[in-house]
């Protein structure tokens, strides 16, 4: 053995190095296969590949949406942070313009505007505009007390993640970047150690099967071990005198900040929430609620006009004004986006609540990305390792 080592020392020294390379390459392959390609490439349904995350996007979106709505975001809690007086101030200009336009248009359509002298027209508009702060306060009170009836926040999350598959990839990739780097490093370390064992076995046997066999074992074992060490052990514990904890579990505070930032910036945004309220599955309830509030306000502000136009015609006027007010809601609400985003404080709310999750609940942020197709990633690692091992045989024996 000593003579053989001296005669072929380059071969022996290269074995653990090549094993480390195998470990690294199989890990990089596994990482890329997690996210790429976005769409299936090959001959459907089995001959080809689609990234694990894109292929399981439906399940992962459901998991993410369930976690957000069940554990992290309480619609009633966050909507109560909006101050009606401050919101009315933020919306003052667009609401004043909308009130002016709606009043003129609705009354003109019902033949009332032309009958009023200019000074009376101005008085009507001023009176309607004066009631806007109270109107906003009433709408916000009704909305806050019944937000669960008018906003399906889980559907907001699902719709946002469905609109762009890349958003889900970004969410998973951003929070798992250090874990992916850890997996790649593990491939190098574990591969080198197994390569030392491979070197000894080769020296004893000189059997060509050793190279592909160990290549497969290195690919399989390093993939399996690296993925496990991302999540386990969940609690910090000493194993053989070494303090260990899953990398993902160890980074809870950092992940909470990253996850909350992405969700607040791209998922639970004010435009998405407003769209969920106005166009979601429960939108009819909101419209009915706003109509009731607006019609009641019109009764108070313009009720004196009822005898002049008749009860039936006044009811039509009131309904037309309420319908127009509902149509103005989307563009009007978005003018207060900066204030509402700060007041709702979704990012810090999510980050704080994420720190309170149990270890298993927290693990669910990333674990579904691996669990179902974990064995496929490991198997691919084994195949790549075996191929590189066979190339070693061809290189060393020829």
N, C-alpha and C positions, 0 to 999 in steps of 0.2 A: 504493500500500500504506500509506503514511504517513497519507494522508487517510482511508483506510478504517479504519485503526487508531484515529485520533483520533475518528472518528464512532462507532465501535463498540468502544471500549476495554474496556467492561465484558465484552463477549463474549470478547475475546481473553484478558483476564486470568483469566476464569473457566475457560478450557479446561484449563490444567494443574491447577487446583484440582479440577475435576470428574474429570480423569484420575486424580488421587491418590485421590479418593473411590472411583472405579471399582476401582482397585487394592486399596484397603482392603476394600470390600464383597465383591469376588470372593474375597479371602483368608478373610474371616470365613465366607463361604458354604462354602468348601472345608473349613475347620476344623470347622464344625458338621456337615457331611456326612460327616466322618470318624467321628463318634461317634453321630449321630442320624439317624433314629429307631432305637430298640433293635430293634424288629421291623419287618418289611416293611409299608410303607404304600402302597396302590395296588391295581392289578389284577395278580396274579402271572401269569407269572413276570417279565415285562419292563416293564410299565407301572406304574412306581412306584419307590420307593427305600427302601433300608435302609442304615444307617450302614456305612461300609467296614469298621470294626473288628468290629461285631456280625456282619456278613455273612460275614466271613472268620475267625470266631472259632475254628472247628475247626482250621484251618491254623495260626493264631497260637498257639493253646493247645499244639499239637504242637511248634511251634518253641520256645516258652517252656519247655515241659517237657523237651525234649531238651537245651536249653542248661543248665537247672538240674541235670539229672542227669549230663550228660556233662562239664560244666566247673566247676560251682559247688558241688555238694553230694555229698560222699562219705559214704554212710551208715555205713560201718565206722569212718571217721575220727571222725565226730561222736558216735557211740554209745559209743565207747571213752572219751569224756570223762566219762561217768557213773561216779561212784565207788560201787561196790556197798554199802560200809559206810554212806556218807552217804545213799544211796537207802533203805537199810533203816531208817535213823534217821528219815527223812522219812515213811516208810510205816508206822512202828512201830504207831501206834494202830489204823489200819484193818486192818492185817495181824493184830494180836493179836485184834481183834474177829472177823475172818473165821475165824481159826484156831479160836477158841472155838466159833463157830457151826457150822463145818464138822465139827469133831470130834464135838460133841454129836449133830448131826443124822445123820451117817453111821453112827456107832456105835449110835444108837438104832434106825435103820432095819434094822440087822443084828442087833438083839436083844441087844447087848452092854452097852449103857449101864446098863440097869436091873439088871444082874447085879453091877455094881461098887458098892462102898460110896462115900459122898460123898468121903471122903479120897482114895480111889483115882481117882475121877473128876477131882479137882483135880490130882492128880499127872500124869495122862495129858495134861490140857490144858497144864499148865506145861511138860511135856517137849516137847510139840508146839510151843508158843510159843518155847521156848528155841532150837529149831532153825531159827527163821525167818531170822535174819541169814545163816546159812550157806546156806539155801535161796535167798534173794534173790541172794547172791553167785554161786551155781551157775547160776541162771537168767540173770543178766546176763552171765556168762562165755560161756554157750552162745549167748546172743542176739548178743553182740558178735562172736563168732567166725563166726557164720553169718547175719549180718543180711541179706546179699544174697540168701540163700535164703528168708527169711521176709518181707522187705519189698520191694515193688516201688515204689520212691520216685518213679519217673516216673508211675505210676498215681495216687499220692497227689496230685501236682501237677495232673494232668489232672482228677481228681475234684473237687478244690477249685475249679478254674477253671470246671468244667462246672456246678457247683451254683448258681453265680450269675454270669450274664453280666456283671453290673455290676462284678464284681471285676476281670475282664479290662480293661474300659473304664477303671476306676480305675487299674489298673497302668500302662496305656499313657498315660492322660491325665496322671497325676501326674508321670511321668518326662519327659513331653514338653511340659509347660506353657510353659517358656521358649521352646522351639522354635516352639510355636504363636503366641506373642506376637511372635517374630521374623518369622514368615511374614507376620503382619498388618502389621507395621511396614514390611517390604519392599514390600508392596503400595503403601503411601503413597509411599515414596521412588522406586521404579521407575516408578510411575504418573505422578508429577509430572514426571520426566525425559522420559518418552515423551509426556506432555502438551505439553511445550515443543516437541517435534518436530511433534506434531499441529498446534499453533498455527501454525507456519511453513508447513506443507503447506496448511492451510486458507487462510491469507493468500494463497498463490500460486495456488490452484486454485478456491476457493469451491465445490468439488464436494460435494454432500450426502453422497456415499458415504464421504467422508473420516471423518466422525464415527463411524458404526457400524463401519467397517473398523478404525479405530484403537482403538475400544473393544474390539473382539474381540482385536486384537493385544496391547493392554495387559493384558486379562484372561488371555490365553494365556501371554504371555511372563513376566509377573510371577508367575503361579502356578508355571510351570516353573522359573524361576530361583530363586524362594524355596525351593521344595522341594529343589532341588539344593544350595543353600547350607546347608541344614540338615546335610547329610552330607558334602559335599565342599568343599574337598579334605580328605582324611583326615588327612594330615600338614600341619603348619604350613608354608606356603610364601609367597614374595613374588610377587605378580602385579601388574605395572605399578607396582612400588614399594610396593605395599600388602601388609602381612602378613595372610594369610587362612588360616582353618581352619574346617571345618564346625562349626556351633554345637554339635551333639550331641557331636562328637568332643572339642570344647574343654571340655565339662562332665563329663568322665568321672568325676572324683572325686565330684562332687555327685550325678550320676545313680546311681553305685554305692551311695551311702548311701540314696538315696530308694528304689531298687529293692529293696535288701536289707531295708529297713524294712518295705515292703509285703509282701514274700514271707514274712518271718519272722512278721509280725503276722496275715496272712490266709491264707497257703498252707501253709508248712511249720510249722504249729503242733503242739504236743504232742497235742491231741485228734485232729488229722488224721493224725499219724504213728501214734498208738495205734490209730486206726480202720483205718489201712492195714495194720498188723501183724495185727490181730485179725480184720478182715473183708475184707481184700484177697484177690487171687487166690492168694496163697501162705499164707493163714491156716492151712490144715490142717497145714502143716509146723511152724508155731509151736506149735499145740496139741499136736502129737505130741511136740515137744521138751520143752514144759513138763510134759506127763504123765510123760515118762521121768524128768525131774529130780525131780518130786514123788513118784512111786512109789519111786524109789531112796531118797529121804529118809525115806519112810514105812517102808521096809524097815529102815533104820537105827534109826529112833526107836521103832517099834512092832513090830519083828520078833519080840520075845519073846512077843507074843500069838499068833503063828502056830500053835504047838502047841495052844493053848487053843481056837482056833476052826476049825482045819483049814486046809490049804493052799488049797483051792478057795474057801472062804468068805473067807479073808484076801485072796486075789487080787481078789475082788469088792469088798471093803471098800476096798482100795488104789486100784482103778480109780475107784470112786465118789468118793473124796476128791480124786483128781487132776482128775476132770471138774468137780467143784465149784470147785476152785481156779482152773481155767481160766475159768469163768464170772465169777469175782470180779475178774479182771484189769483190765477196762476201768475200772470205778469206782475200784478201788484205785490204779491207776497215776496217775489224774488228780489225786489228792490231793497228789502231788509235783510239780504243774505248774510252780510258781514255781522250785523248785530245778532241775528238768530243763531248763526254758527257759534259765536262766542257764548251766547247765553245757554244754548243746549249743551255745550261742552261735552260732546259725545266722545271725543278722543280720550280725555282724562277719565271719564266715567267708565269706559271700557277697560282702560289700563288698570284702574283701581279694582274693578270687579274681577278681572282676570287673575289678580294676585290672590284672590280669595277662593279660587277654584280648587277642588281637590286635585290630587296628583293625576288621577285617572281622567277627570274632566279636562284638565289642562293638556294632557297627552293627546286627547281627541282632536286638538287643533292640527296635528301633523300626522299622527299615527295612521289614519285612514289612507293617507297617500301611499303608505308602504304595505299595509296588511294584506290586502287581497291578492296582489301580484308579487309579493315579496319573493315567493319561491321561483318565479320566472326570472327575476333579476339575479338571484343566486345561481340558478341553472345556467344562465347566459355567462356569468362569471366563470363557472366551471368549464364550459365549452371553450371560451376564449383561452383560459389557462391551459387546457389540454392541447389546443392548437399550437400555442407558443411552445409548450413542452415538446411537441413533435418536431417543431422547427429546430429546437435545440439538438435533438437527436440527429437530424440531418446535418446540422452544422458541425457537431462534434465528431461524428463518425465518418465524415467525408472531408 
